[in-house]
Amino acid sequence: MLVVLSLTIIGMMAMTLSSVAADRLPSWNGGATKRAIVDFINNVTEEGSPGFVPPSERIAVFDNDGTLWSEAPLPFQAAFAFDEVKRRVPTEPALAADPMVKAMLAGDIGKLLEGKHHDGLMKILALTHAGMTTEEFDRRVNQWAESASHPRFKRPYLELTYQPMQELLDYLRAHQFECFIVSGGGADFMRVWSERVYEIPPQNVVGSTARVRYEMRDGKPVLVKTLDQLFVDDKEGKPVGIHQFIGRRPIACFGNSDGDQAMLEYTTIGNPHPSFGLIVHHTDAEREYAYDEKPPASGKLTTALDVAPRRGWTVVDMKKDWNEIWSNPDAASNADDPRGLFGKWLAEDIAGKGVLDRAQSTLEIEPDGAVGGSTSVNRYRGQATIDGNAISFGPLITTRRAGPPAMMEQESRFTEAFSRVTSFRIDESDLLYLTDGDGNDVLRLSRLED
């Protein structure tokens, strides 16, 4: 009887300890995903466990955009770079003449996203960062972070981190893991704020880099950012960056896109230690965004999602597995839901010049502010910011087909009109009017029935 009682008490103690460990992840709903995380950490950190890994070899790597914080409607560093372009173009003609800058100013985000590594966007990042000293760059990033806010959530970008992932970082550190960011974003950009946002010091940030040049200015040594020798820490570049800058193979890897697949493979295939891979799948359009094959900008998830079951990677269903999204709960306030605005609309007039009968230009507005439709020749998508009867449209991503001149002319007028919109009204005939800052109607649309 005494032996049975002792075993019962030991079993209850083990269950209690397991519950305490699980409580370190309160924003994670109970289920297979949470159990997989807890079981892995217990296996590699409990002395005597067959999977025990010494603390010095407990390396965890995290993608940033879409894994630790949001990446929609654009990666936040792209938002910073776009604001930098707008600030500098009036006084820098050479910058304004660059084809990628022209595409950005015209709202041609599709052009910037072409290429294996979104080559146009990487060019914008390099152009807007080069020529500054590293200290000047740090100041610009800090100034931007203090003043800029997300177009949908109306919160500072640095507040839009995922609470479940913050808890996971803390949980890993409590078990003597060393955590690193390994991201396609710029290393210098992330190092400015990584410690205060994630408690990850700048030396633990691996990202895309370009050469810096040493100079003496006014008797003081400085480092100047350049466009030379660009290293893109994305896709196959991530394992390379891990080897070059960390020097030890991770045993845990966390990502959200096909850009993280190589890093997940490097962590989990043929690793001499037990290993763990996790993919954050964006499935919650109401609280954040829902996408995989067709992301708002970056973060495409197809091949990594397909191979995840075979590789044994855990896939987070954001809507099902997370009971809280944001580290700052106030960030969850979505754009207002004006009655009657959401749905599909057909353009009846563009700036008082009418429309072609045979060319339909349409607009669909979703409750999360996502917009899309047909320009008449091409498809487009983007993001609107809605506050009461105020509305503004961010850059539109369009396909790039050619069409008859008259239809292309209407397409140009239609897409250009969005850049001037500041408010809307819906009249008694259920017509939607999008107006500019002077109260002029730039678009009149009728409702399309589903």
N, C-alpha and C positions, 0 to 999 in steps of 0.2 A: 504493500500500500504506500509506504514511504517513497519507494522508487518511482511508482506511478505518479504520485503527487509532485515529486521533484521534476520529473519529465514534463508534467503539465505546466508547472511554473516556468520552466525554461522555455517551453514553446510559447507561452503567453508573453514572456519577455522578448523573444525574437520577433513576435508579431508586433509588439509595441515599438521596438526599435525600427522595424520596417515602416510602420505608420509615421513615426517621427521623420524618417528620411523622406517619405513621400510628401509630407507636409512642407518640405522645403520647396515644393513646386505647387503652390496653392492655385495658380492660374491655369494649371493643366487639369483637365477633367480626368477622372479615373477611367482606366481602360488599357488596351494593349499598348498604345503609344507611351503612356506614362510608365507602365510597368517595364517596357523595354529599356527605357532610360535608367530607371532605378536599378534594374537587374544588372545591367552592364557595369554601372559604377560600383555596385556592391562586389561584383565578380573581380574587378581589377584592383580594388583597394583594400579588400579584407585579407589580412595576413592569414596564410594557411589555405586560402582559396586556390583552386587549380589555375585560375586565370590571373593571379596576383601580378601586378606590374609595379616595379619600384617607382617612387615619386618622381625621380629625376627623368623618367621616361614617359610620364603622363602628359602628353602634349595633345591639346585640343585646338582645332582650327575652325574658324567661322568665316564664311562669306559675310559681307556687310549688307549691301543693297538687296532688300527683299528677304533677308534672313534675320538680321538684327534690327533693322528698321525698314520702313516702307521705301519703295522705289518707284511709285506711281504718283502722278501721271508721267513724271520723268525722274531719273536718278537725281538725287538732291545736288550732287556736284555739277550736273548739267544745268540745273536751275541757277546755281551760283555762277557758272560760266556764262550763261545767257545774260544774266544781270550785269556781269562784267563787260560783255560785249556792248550792251546798250549804254553803259556808262562811258566807255572809252572811244566808241566809234566817232562821235562828233569831233574829237580832237586828234584822231589817228587815221588819216586817209588810207594808209597802207593796210591797216586792219580791215577797214570797210571794203577794200577791193578784193579781199580773199574770197574765192568762190564758195567756200563753206560758210563763211560769215554772211555772205549774200543769201545763201539758202536758209540760214537760221533766221535772218531778219525778215525773209519772205514767208516764214512759217512752214518751210519745206522740210519738216522733220524726217520724212521718209528718206530724203537724200542723205541726211546725216547718219542714218542708221544702216546705210548700205555697207557691205563688206563684212568680212569674218568677225572683226572686232568693232563694228560700228565705226568705221574708219573716219567718217566725217565728223562725228561727235568727238572722237579722240583728237582730231586736228583742232577743233574748237577749244578743247581743254588745254592742249599744248600752247596754242596761240595766246590764250588769255592768261596763262600762267608764266610764260617765258618773259625774260627781261627783268623780272622783279628779283630783289634779294629775297632770301628765304624769310627774313624778318618782315619785309613788306608784305609778302604773301600771307604770312600768319595774321598780320593785322587786318588785311582785307577779308580773310575768311571769318575772323572774329566779328568784324563790323557787320558783315552780311548775316551771320548767324543771329546777331542781336536784333536785326531789323526785318529780315525776310520771314514770311510765313507761308505755310502750305496753302495752295489755292482752294482746296476743298475743306480742310479741317480748320483752317484759320488759326493755326497754332505755330509757334516757332518750329522749324524743322528738327532741331535737336531734341524736341520733346516727343517726337513720333517714333520712339523705340518700342519694341514689343516686350511687354511685361513678362510673358512666359520665357522669353529668351534671356532677359535680365536675370530671372530666377535661376535659369539653367547655368548661366555663367557663375553666379554665386555658389550654386550647388557643387559645380566642378571645382571651384577654388577651395571650397571647404574640404574637398577630398584630395587636395594637393595636386590638382592639375594646373599646368601653366597654359593660359589661354592666349591665342593669337588671332588677329584678324588677317585673313588672306583674301583680298578683294581685287576686283578689276578696277576699282576706283583709285584715284591718285593717292599715293602713300602720304605725301605732304599735306594734302587736304584733310585726310583722316587723322593724322597725328596731331593736328591742332586741337581737336576736341575729344579724342578717343578715351583719354584718361578720365575726364570729368563726366563723360556720358556712360562709359562701360566699365570704368576702372581698369582699362587695358592701357598700359603705358605706351608711349610712342615707339619705343624700341621693339614692341611686340606687334607692330603693324607692318604687314607686307602688302604692297600695292603696286600699281603701275608707276613707273618712274622715268625721268629723263635725266641726262647728265647735268650736274651743277658745276659752275666754274668759280674758282677761287680768285678773289680780287682784293686789293687794298683800296679802300675809299676813305678819304679824309683821315688817313692814318689808322684806319680800323679794318680788320679782316672781315670780309663778307663772302657769302656764297650766292651766286647769281643763277637763277633757273634758266635753262636753255631748251631748245627744241631737239637737241641732238640725242642719239642713242636711246630712243624710246623703247622701254621694256613694258609690254602689256601683260599684266598679271591676270590673265583670263584664260579659261579653257586649259589647253596643254601647258600654258605658261604658269599655272598655279603650282603644280608639282615642282617645276623648275624653281619658282620663287621660294617654295618651302625648303628645298635643298640648299639654295644659295644663301638664304637669309636666316633660316632657323637651324638647319643642319641636323635635324633629327626627324625621323618619320613619325607623323601623328598616329595616335590610336583612336581618336574621335574626330569626326568631320561633320560639319553642319552647313548645308547650302540650300538653294531654292530653285536652281535653274540648270539647264544643260551646260552652262558655263562652269558649273561646279562638278560636272561628272568626272573629269580627269582627276580632280582632287579627291573625290570620293573613292575612285578606283585605287589611287595611290595609297590611300589610307587603309582600305579594307581587303585588297586582293594580295595574298602572299605575305601579309604582315606576320612576323614571328610572334607578335603578341595578340591577344584578343582585341578586336577592333569594332568600331561602331560608326555607321553612317546614317545621317538623317536628312530628309528633304522637307522643307516647309512648302506645302502646296497651298496656294492662295485660293480659297474657296468661299470667302465671306464678302460678298459685294456690299452688304449692308453696313458692316462695321469697318471694312477696309476695302479690298478689291478682290475680284474673282477672275483669275486668268491662268492659263498654262500655254496652250499652243499659240494664242494670239494676245500677247501682253500689251499694255498701253504703250510701252517703249522698249525697255529691256526686260530680261527675265523669262525668256521662252523656256518652257518645260515640256519636252516630249520624250526624247530618247532616254534621259535619266529616269523619268517616271516609268517608262516601259521596262527598263532593266532592273528597277528597284527590287521587285519581288525575287528575281533570280539572284541578285547580289546580296539579299538579306538586309537591304537598307530600310529603315523605318520611315514611313511617309506621314507627315503631320497633315491632317485635315483641319485647317485653321478654324472652320466654322464649327466642327464637331469637337475638336480636342482642346480648344482654348476657351475658357469661360471669361477671360479678359484679354483684350488686345493690347491696349496702350499702357505704357508705364505711367503716363499722366492721364488719369481718367477724363479730364476735361477735353482732351484731344478727340474724344469720341463724338463730339457734337458735329453731326453731319450738316451739310448745307440745308437751308430751310426747304420745306416741301410746299411750294406755292400751289394752290389748288388749280388743277387743269393744265399745268405747264408740261408735265411729263407725258411722253407719248411721241407719235410720229406726225410730222408736219410737211406740207408741200408748199414750196415757194410760189406765190402768185404775183409778186412784184419785187424787184430789186432796185432800190433807190429811185423809184418813180419811173423806171425805164421798161417795166414789164418783163415778161419772160417768153421764151419760145414755147409754142404749144406742144411741140414734139420732144422737148428736152425737159425732163423732170429733175429739179433740184430739191432734195429733201433734207429734213433735219429730224433726228430722233434724240430725245433727251431722257436719260435714265434717272431714277431717284438718287443715285450716287453722284450725279453730275456728269457722268460719261455722255458724250455726244458722238453722233456719227450719221452717216447717210450717203447720198449720192450727190455729186456736184453737177451731174448731168452726163459726164463722160467717165469720171473716176469715182471711187469710193474714198471716204475720209473718216477719220475718228479723232477725238480729242477730249478735252475736259472743260467744263464750264464751272464757274464759281457763282453761286446763287445766294443772295442775301435779301430776303423780302422781294421787292420788285426790281432790285439791282441784279444784273447778270453781266458777266464778261466771259470771253472765250480765250483759252490758252492756244498755243500753237496747234495747228491741225496737221495730222499725218495723212497723206494722200497717196493713192496709187499713181502711176505715172504713164497712163495710156494717152495716146493722141486721138483727136477726133476732128470732125468738121469745124472749120473756123468759127462759124456762128455759135456752135455749142461750146467751143473752147473759150470764146469771149464771154459767154454767160457764166461758165465755170469760174473764170477769173473774177468777174464782178461779184459772184456769190461768195466765194471764199474771202475776198478782200473785205466784204461787208462785215464779216464777223469781227474783224479787228477794231471796228468803230462802235460796236454795240456796248451800251452801258446799262440799259434797262429794258423792261418789257411790259406789255399790257395785253390783256385778252378782252375783246369787246363782246357786246351782247350777241353778235353773230358767230361767236366762237372763232374769231380770227386772231392770230397771234401777231403782234407788232413788236419788232425789235428796233429800238431807237438809239440814237447817238447822244452824246453829251449835251447837244443843243436842242434835244427833243425832236429831231427829224427822224422820220421812219426810214430805216435803211433796208428792212426786210418785212414783207407782209406774207404770212403763211396761213393756209387753211389746214384743218385737222384731217389726217388720214385715218380711216377706220382700219383696225386690224383685220 
